[in-house]
Amino acid sequence: MALSRNFLRRRDPRQRVSFTAILECRGVSQSVRVVDFSASGLRVDGIQGLATGDPIQISFSPDMVLAGEIAWSVWHKAGIKLLPALGETDPAYVFLCDQAAAIEQLRVRAIAAIAKERAGSAGHSGSGSL
């Protein structure tokens, strides 16, 4: 039985992040890396021993804990469906957006630095002394 392409498509746009969180399932905790998010879910790396449908809690800090379930898992990666989905004013959503903004700011700075370096080296490569 083939899965519909729409079934596998994400409904919400994802934003890149990179930070460590604590994931708990059935009383067992493990450290994972959150790598992207949307209002309805997260993608994490570094999971062990989890399967589709497992109920989880994920902690960004001691006072910021979200509930969800494993939507899919492949090797050490997993998608987490948040239950319930986050609203734009939810403190966890604001935290995630701040993390994404910081990564984007670093990316823009890196691109600007590379462009500046290339512009500087291009200006010197054609000049000769008289």
Number of C-alpha atoms within 10 A of each C-alpha: 3 4 7 8 7 8 8 8 8 11 11 11 10 17 18 19 22 16 13 17 17 17 22 16 16 9 8 8 13 13 17 20 18 24 18 21 22 21 21 19 23 23 23 24 20 14 18 14 9 19 15 14 14 15 18 23 19 24 18 17 11 7 8 11 14 17 17 21 21 21 18 16 20 12 11 13 19 22 21 26 22 21 15 12 16 17 12 11 8 12 12 20 17 14 13 23 18 13 18 20 15 15 16 15 11 12 12 12 12 12 11 12 12 12 12 12 11 11 11 11 11 11 9 9 8 7 8 6 3 3
